[in-house]
Amino acid sequence: MSKFNSTHNKGFQMTFDNGFRLSVQWGVGNYCQKKSDGMFGDEMKGKFWESTSAEIAVFNDNVKDTPIIPLNDGLDMVCGWLNTDQVAKVMAIVQSAKSADEIVLKCKALNL
């Protein structure tokens, strides 16, 4: 089932019908422009919170044990410092993917 989730005024998640979920975050502590801009929770103090970059993670909700998909050769479970164009490209990959391996290969080709 597809759906949207919000995350404390600093990001969102999208679950697609194929069972994959994309998380996009840009708050304090995330790998983004706002990483060190205050304390966790500062994002909720304003009406809007913006950043020039974001961190992403991809999950396979069809798998219970290890749902996160390592996108950058297993060095980290998230990819950070991405701009809006890069996030949009990953979003399209995740939405249309048939397998986790397909997501990994196509994201690797993007040199995230």
C-alpha positions in Angstrom: 0.0 0.0 0.0 1.4 3.4 -0.9 1.5 6.2 1.7 3.3 9.3 2.9 4.7 9.8 6.4 6.1 13.1 7.8 9.1 13.3 10.2 9.2 16.2 12.7 9.2 19.0 10.2 12.5 17.8 8.8 11.7 15.1 6.3 9.3 12.5 4.9 9.0 8.9 3.8 7.2 7.5 0.8 6.1 3.9 0.7 5.5 2.6 -2.9 3.2 -0.1 -4.1 6.2 -2.3 -4.8 7.1 -2.5 -1.1 10.1 -0.2 -1.2 10.2 2.9 1.0 12.3 6.1 0.6 13.2 8.3 3.5 14.3 11.9 2.8 15.6 13.8 5.9 17.2 17.2 6.3 17.4 18.0 10.0 19.9 18.4 12.8 22.0 15.2 12.9 21.2 14.2 9.3 23.9 14.2 6.6 22.9 17.5 5.1 23.5 21.3 5.2 21.5 21.5 8.5 23.6 18.7 10.3 25.0 21.0 12.9 22.5 23.9 12.9 21.2 23.6 16.5 19.8 20.9 18.6 17.5 18.0 17.7 14.0 19.3 17.8 14.8 22.8 16.6 13.2 21.8 13.3 9.8 21.9 15.1 10.2 25.5 16.4 9.4 27.1 13.1 6.7 26.8 10.6 9.1 25.7 7.9 12.6 24.1 7.9 14.7 24.1 4.8 18.1 22.8 3.6 20.0 22.8 0.4 20.8 19.1 0.8 19.3 16.0 2.3 20.1 12.4 3.4 18.2 9.4 2.1 17.7 5.8 3.1 15.8 3.1 1.2 14.0 0.2 2.9 12.5 -3.0 1.6 9.3 -3.4 3.7 8.9 -6.9 2.2 11.8 -8.0 4.4 11.5 -8.1 8.1 15.1 -8.9 9.3 17.2 -6.3 7.5 14.9 -4.0 5.6 17.4 -1.2 4.9 19.1 -1.3 1.5 22.8 -0.3 1.5 23.2 2.3 -1.3 26.9 3.2 -1.1 28.8 -0.1 -1.0 27.8 -0.8 2.6 30.0 2.0 3.9 26.9 3.6 5.5 23.3 2.8 5.5 22.3 6.3 4.3 23.5 8.6 1.5 23.9 12.2 2.5 24.5 15.6 1.1 22.2 15.0 -1.9 20.6 17.9 -3.8 17.0 17.9 -5.0 17.8 16.5 -8.5 19.7 13.6 -7.0 16.9 12.8 -4.6 14.3 12.9 -7.5 16.4 10.5 -9.5 16.6 8.0 -6.6 12.8 8.5 -6.0 12.1 7.4 -9.6 14.5 4.4 -9.2 12.9 3.2 -6.0 9.3 3.7 -7.3 9.8 1.6 -10.4 12.2 -1.1 -8.9 11.5 -4.8 -9.1 14.3 -5.8 -6.7 16.7 -4.4 -4.1 19.6 -5.4 -6.3 18.1 -3.2 -9.1 18.0 -0.2 -6.7 21.6 -0.7 -5.6 22.9 -1.0 -9.2 21.0 2.0 -10.5 21.9 4.2 -7.5 25.6 3.2 -7.8 25.4 4.4 -11.5 24.4 7.8 -10.1 27.6 8.1 -8.1 25.8 9.4 -5.0 
